[in-house]
Amino acid sequence: MERFFEDHTRVIKGIFFDLGVTLYTYKNVPAATAPLIHKASEKVGIVASKHQVKNAYSEATSLTIKEYSGKSYYLHESFFLAVFKSFIELLGGIAESELNDWYIHSHRKCIVDCLELKTDCISLLKTLKNMGIYTSIVSNIDQDMIEPLIARDKLHNYLNHWIRSEKVRQKAAWKR
């Protein structure tokens, strides 16, 4: 990979990365979020097997993906809250505001805590920086998730810039 960049530095001036799957792995997300959805169902008083909870969450996710796929813009928080509400309803419960607030806060923390940089991420970013290639993250993750990740993993040492769709949307609305 390094050899490729050495041969192409005259052509490649910058690289834009997405946050998830490219720099961070989602491998820990299912195991990290499973206890959270079980705890949520217990908080509502729903008695369900692990299998029922898992199936309801999968169905809620599929329904929400279909609902959100046509949207030109949305916050991750809104998407995950919609999944959660659908999940609780599929199990016969009602997702009230206090529970929703608990879930969104807990889910955000859970995701930020469980995301891990891919093993070669820092070495790649360091190589690109040393070669003078501009590096940036362009992501649709919400600000309250991207900022803690960048700070925790000290990505600001290797990146020239990062932006999320939330910020781009705000700037676009401001210009209208």
C-alpha positions in Angstrom: 0.0 0.0 0.0 2.8 2.4 0.9 4.5 1.7 -2.4 1.2 2.6 -4.3 1.0 6.0 -2.6 4.7 6.7 -3.2 4.1 6.0 -6.9 0.9 8.2 -7.1 1.6 11.2 -4.8 1.6 13.5 -7.8 -1.9 12.4 -8.6 -3.4 11.8 -5.2 -3.6 14.9 -3.1 -6.2 13.9 -0.6 -8.2 11.0 0.7 -11.6 11.1 2.3 -12.6 8.3 4.7 -15.9 7.3 6.0 -15.8 6.6 9.7 -17.4 3.2 10.0 -16.1 0.1 8.2 -13.1 2.0 6.7 -11.4 3.3 9.9 -13.5 1.6 12.6 -14.9 -1.9 12.8 -18.4 -2.7 13.9 -17.5 -6.2 15.0 -18.3 -5.4 18.7 -21.6 -3.6 18.1 -24.0 -6.6 18.3 -22.4 -8.0 21.5 -22.3 -4.6 23.1 -25.9 -3.6 22.3 -27.6 -6.9 23.0 -27.5 -6.3 26.8 -28.9 -2.8 26.3 -32.0 -4.0 24.4 -32.6 -6.7 26.9 -32.4 -4.2 29.8 -34.7 -1.9 27.9 -37.4 -4.6 27.5 -37.1 -5.4 31.2 -37.5 -1.7 32.1 -40.8 -1.7 30.2 -41.9 -4.9 32.0 -41.8 -7.0 28.9 -41.2 -10.7 29.5 -39.6 -12.1 26.4 -37.0 -14.7 25.6 -33.6 -13.7 24.2 -34.8 -15.1 20.9 -37.9 -13.0 20.9 -36.0 -9.9 21.8 -33.4 -10.5 19.1 -36.1 -11.1 16.5 -38.1 -8.1 17.5 -34.9 -5.9 17.3 -34.0 -7.3 13.9 -37.6 -6.7 12.6 -37.6 -3.2 14.1 -34.3 -2.5 12.4 -35.5 -3.8 9.0 -38.7 -1.7 9.3 -36.8 1.4 10.2 -34.3 0.9 7.4 -37.2 0.8 4.9 -38.8 3.9 6.4 -35.5 5.9 6.4 -34.1 4.7 3.1 -36.0 7.4 1.2 -34.9 10.2 3.4 -32.3 12.6 2.1 -31.0 13.3 5.6 -31.4 12.2 9.2 -29.5 12.0 12.4 -28.3 8.6 13.6 -30.0 9.4 16.9 -33.3 9.7 15.1 -32.8 6.5 13.3 -31.8 4.5 16.4 -34.7 6.0 18.4 -37.1 4.9 15.7 -35.6 1.4 15.8 -36.0 1.4 19.5 -39.6 2.6 19.6 -40.5 0.0 16.9 -38.7 -2.7 18.9 -40.6 -1.9 22.1 -43.9 -1.7 20.2 -43.3 -5.1 18.5 -42.9 -6.6 22.0 -46.1 -5.1 23.1 -44.7 -2.2 25.2 -44.9 1.6 25.0 -41.6 3.6 24.6 -42.2 6.6 26.8 -40.0 9.7 26.7 -38.0 8.9 29.9 -37.2 5.4 28.5 -36.3 6.9 25.1 -34.0 9.4 26.7 -32.3 6.6 28.7 -31.9 4.4 25.6 -30.5 7.1 23.4 -27.9 8.2 26.0 -27.0 4.5 26.8 -26.9 3.5 23.1 -24.6 6.4 22.2 -22.2 5.6 25.0 -22.3 1.9 24.1 -21.5 2.5 20.5 -18.7 5.0 21.1 -17.2 2.6 23.7 -17.4 -0.5 21.6 -16.1 0.9 18.3 -12.5 0.0 17.6 -10.0 1.3 15.1 -9.1 -1.2 12.4 -5.7 -2.6 13.1 -3.9 -0.8 10.3 -5.7 2.5 10.7 -3.1 4.5 12.6 -0.2 3.3 10.6 -2.0 4.1 7.3 -3.0 7.6 8.5 0.5 8.2 9.8 2.0 7.1 6.4 -0.4 9.4 4.5 0.4 12.3 6.8 4.2 11.8 6.4 3.7 11.7 2.6 1.8 15.1 2.7 -1.5 13.7 1.6 -4.5 15.5 2.9 -6.7 13.2 5.0 -10.3 13.8 6.1 -13.3 11.9 7.5 -16.6 12.6 5.7 -19.3 10.7 7.7 -23.0 10.7 8.4 -22.3 9.9 12.1 -23.7 12.4 14.6 -21.4 15.0 16.2 -21.9 13.6 19.7 -20.4 10.3 18.4 -17.6 11.4 16.1 -16.0 13.9 18.4 -15.4 11.5 21.3 -14.0 8.9 18.9 -11.6 11.3 17.4 -10.5 12.5 20.8 -10.2 9.0 22.4 -8.1 7.6 19.5 -6.2 10.8 18.9 -7.1 10.9 15.2 -6.7 14.6 15.2 -2.9 13.9 15.1 -3.3 12.4 11.7 -6.3 14.1 10.1 -6.4 17.4 8.4 -10.2 17.7 8.7 -13.4 15.8 9.6 -17.0 16.7 8.9 -20.3 15.0 9.4 -23.5 15.3 7.4 -25.1 17.1 10.3 -22.7 20.0 9.8 -23.1 20.1 6.1 -26.8 20.2 6.4 -26.6 23.1 8.8 -24.3 25.0 6.4 -26.6 24.3 3.5 -29.7 25.5 5.4 -27.8 28.6 6.4 -27.0 29.5 2.8 -30.6 29.3 1.6 
